[in-house]
């Protein structure tokens, strides 16, 4: 993890520090701001997660410009996938002016000119080498204009947010696995709006397990959730779904039960003991039988649900 904070720099050096950091991360040619030099501020955390660079940046109002590419950059051609958390502005890129702001996803091909003008802002950004996406550069460019329209955008944004939350807690093989998942989702996101059916189908297949897991987590409270409904929602056969899970070493049914129990355990730890409370928690997490829930819970946590609740409220 790498952290930058302009507050740690003397006021007279602050502007130069922000310029160097922002133009370096975004491969921009210039950085300008209407703020006085000593009022310009930047806080940026950066992580390298496998083949993906992740940035969490807060910056005062500014304009970034990248002119026509001249001499080759030292780094490979890359794409920025940026999610807005705060701030509003305009991103002019590849012949299009796009409004950007909170809850919006936009993309930047760092080999092309752009002008990015925004007020006080916070963003999450994934930086990926175009070669790592495995998609021809011309198709990548076609896709970037429509990146926020992809049906995979909510999944990618949620993944990016969760990756930021745990980025400082994982390393080694775990970090590599997280980076691979992020790269696969980035590829699927771009491919889904690239206008090439074959590329899109391949990318969706690569991310089937991630998409299925996200689907399950949103529906854990549904007692009818099963392999058939998951497969139908993703337009694959149950057999194919099981094959994808097996390749990842995942037992689908056991994983669903594990996720339900984890959610129930968290609820019980947060709620005060009350008559009927445990049965209500069980139903909320998809268990139709309180006795079955209690048996499963004890097998997983070695205490009954009531004992678990009491331990957390003692």
Secondary structure, 3 states (H helix, E strand, C coil): CEEEEHHHCCHHHHHHHHHHHHHHHHCCCEEECCCCHHHCCEEEEEEEECCEEEEEEEECCEEEEECCCCCCCCCCCEEEEEEEEECCEEEEECCEEEEECCCCEEEEECCCCEEEEECCEEEEEEEEEHHHHCCCHHHHHHHHCCHHHCCCHHHHHHHHHHHHHHHHHCCHHHHHHHHHHHHHHHHHHHHCCCCCHHHHHHHHHHCHHHHHHHHHHCCCCCCCCCHHHHHHHCCCCHHHHHHHHHHCCCCHHHHHHHHHHHHHHHHHHHCCCCCCHHHHHHHHCCCCCHHHHHHHHHHHHCCCHHHHHHHHCC
